[in-house]
Structure formats: structure tokens, C-alpha cells
Amino acid sequence: KEIAEPNEADNSDQNIKRMPIITTTNRGGTFTISNQYELMILDGPGLMRKFADGTEPVAMGYVITGRLKSSFPNGIEIEIESPDPNDPNETVTT
């Protein structure tokens, strides 16, 4: 999957800036993963095997600044269970 140039990924909000903080060298320019779970546990030698020679650096981490769009513009709904007054382990406030 190809990723857009970081500061041109989405032109809908020009106030968001992405600054790479971790990059490879030019030689480590191609990075592939099989699934999203490979990045959950960072294994240095395992990550190194995923790189192939390339011509441009790969950004591995970014600092993102600016006001991001909310993923929940209308808020979220949560269900709260009423405490059971007969449960001795339940803290009841009145």
C-alpha cells in the first residue's frame, strides 16, 4: 500500500502538519508488512528483515500538530448500568 507524501496526504485542512521523527536511510527505502499486528510488538531484528534496498527514506514515525477532525463529530453514546443497591461490593453514592 502506498502512502501519500506526509504533508500532502489530505488537503482538506492546511493547519495540520506532519513531521517525520523516525526515518530510515535512503538504502532502507522499502518496508513491507504482512498485517497490522506485526507492528504491535516491535522486534528490532524482525523489523530489519522487512526492509529492502531503495532510493528514498521511509518515515517510520511522525509528530502530528494542528487541530484534527473529530472521529465523533456528534459525540458518543455510552450505556451506564445502574448500581445495584443490594450488592455489598458496589459503591453507592447518594
C-alpha positions in Angstrom: 0.0 0.0 0.0 1.5 3.3 -1.0 1.2 6.3 1.3 0.8 9.9 0.2 3.5 12.5 0.8 3.0 13.3 4.5 2.2 17.0 4.3 0.0 16.5 1.2 -1.9 13.4 2.4 -5.2 15.4 2.7 -5.5 19.0 1.6 -8.8 19.5 3.5 -7.0 21.1 6.4 -3.8 23.1 5.8 -3.3 23.6 9.5 -2.2 20.0 10.2 1.5 19.5 9.9 3.2 16.1 9.9 6.9 16.0 10.7 8.8 12.7 10.4 10.8 11.9 13.6 12.0 8.4 12.7 13.2 7.6 9.2 15.3 5.0 7.5 18.4 5.8 5.5 18.0 6.1 1.7 19.2 2.5 1.4 16.4 1.2 3.6 13.8 2.6 1.3 11.2 -0.2 1.1 9.3 -1.6 4.1 6.7 -4.2 3.9 4.4 -5.8 6.5 2.0 -8.8 6.1 -0.6 -7.5 8.5 -1.2 -4.7 11.1 -0.4 -6.9 14.0 3.3 -7.1 13.1 3.8 -3.5 14.4 2.2 -4.2 17.7 5.2 -5.9 19.2 8.4 -4.2 18.0 11.0 -6.7 17.3 14.2 -5.0 16.1 15.7 -7.9 14.1 12.3 -8.8 12.8 11.7 -5.2 11.5 15.2 -5.2 9.9 14.2 -8.2 7.8 11.2 -6.3 6.4 13.4 -3.7 4.7 14.7 -3.9 1.2 17.1 -1.6 -0.6 15.5 1.5 -2.0 16.3 5.0 -3.2 14.4 7.2 -0.7 14.0 7.1 3.1 10.9 5.6 4.7 9.2 7.6 7.5 8.5 5.3 10.4 7.0 7.8 12.9 5.6 11.3 12.8 4.8 14.2 15.1 1.4 15.5 14.1 0.4 19.0 15.1 -2.7 21.0 14.4 -6.4 20.6 15.0 -7.5 17.2 13.8 -11.1 16.5 12.7 -13.1 14.6 15.4 -13.8 11.0 14.7 -17.0 11.6 16.6 -18.4 14.9 15.5 -21.8 14.2 17.1 -20.3 12.8 20.3 -20.6 9.3 21.5 -23.3 7.4 23.4 -22.4 5.1 26.3 -24.6 2.9 28.4 -24.1 3.1 32.2 -25.6 0.3 34.3 -27.4 1.5 37.4 -25.6 0.4 40.6 -27.3 -2.5 42.5 -28.1 -1.2 46.0 -28.1 -4.8 47.3 -24.6 -5.6 46.1 -22.2 -5.3 49.1 -19.2 -4.7 46.7 -20.9 -1.9 44.8 -20.2 1.7 46.0 -23.4 3.6 46.0 -23.4 7.4 46.2 -26.4 9.4 47.2 
